[in-house]
Each structure stands twice: as C-alpha cells, then as structure tokens.
C-alpha cells in the first residue's frame, strides 16, 4: 500500500517513482548529483495516486519541474510528515 495513515511507504514510493521513470512520465539525470524531471507527457492516463506523487514530489518538494539530490536532502523532514489530502 502506498499510503498508510497519511504517510507514504518508502519502498512503494521508490517503486512508483521508478515505474514513472520507466513509463517516461519522469526522467532522471545522473550527472554530478541526480535530478529527476517531470516530462511533458500527457498525465491523463495515470492513476490518481501516480499523478499525486508527481505533483507532491516534483512540485511540492522540488522546484516545480524537477527535484535534485540537494532539494531532496533539504526537504527530507517533509518526507516524514503526513501528506496533505
């Protein structure tokens, strides 16, 4: 289950992000520090929770178009807070 008691399970979150990368809704750049970008691919076919993950992860924790390793580290405290519903 991805969300339990308002918290996101780490393994499920990682799996969902990797799946979204595989399906080209997200892409990853592994130069010096990794960066995950949202793509322009139409998200209308995504399940509600998949679209939410992109919005929450990239737009909420990142800068709106991507999230870097640095931003993820700086926002790591938000990963342990209940997600907004």
PyMOL commands that set and color helices and strands:
alter all, ss='L'
color gray80, all
select helices_A, chain A and resi 10-22+48-61+69-74+76-80
alter helices_A, ss='H'
color red, helices_A
select strands_A, chain A and resi 3-4+7-8+26-29+35-38+66-68
alter strands_A, ss='S'
color yellow, strands_A
deselect
rebuild
show_as cartoon
